[in-house]
């Protein structure tokens, strides 16, 4: 073999000239496997925010206790960048311990960390439940808003489902919100809640207990095929 050709083949075969391996795909939780966001043992993954006169947030008997403030009190999930922004469900248990306004304000991403909405349970004096905001209208104004009685010191199981086309909510076994969002403007209400994006738990002038907070990624829905 020609000596020059032999040296060229040897160089190409050596590790110094080998192509770099393809980068590993970003890790993501498989669909159907719940991610525990709060298990009752620590608030390390949550950051308290002060909206001006906010109350305290602490753990008591393995429950997250969001205290009463002059307006909004709550915590933001620190690891939200590692979570999906669509095709997911969030489940939790919540109860109002005292106060007369919303005891569960769950702010969540809708397709982007910067495009979020808030599920409000028991707002506007204690009974309005809905999504803020859709097309610039709060839960008290849009089609998701409705009146619902919540008893103090009673746990309510809550499930929120977000897909590119829809937001749905269950309280217990009852589906209480089912709204199509394609083509609609989604955003949080202007004001203090804007500091609690993209994923947070808040109350308004109310003390609440929160437990068993989980997020479950969902498989993406297959695109609809129009029949000819």
Buried (B, 14 or more C-beta within 10 A) or exposed (E): EEEEEEEEEEEEEEEEEEEEEEEEEEEEBEEEEEBEBBEBEEBEBBBBBEBEEBBEBEBEEEBBBBBBBEBBBBBBBEEBEEBBBBBBBBBBBBBBBEBBBBBBBBBBBBBEBEBBBBBBBBBBEBBBBBBBBBEEBBBBBBBBBEEBEBEBEEBBEBBBBBBBEBBBBBBEEEEBBEBEBEEEEBBBBEEBBEBBBBBBBBBBBBBBBBBBBBBBBBEEEEEEEEEE
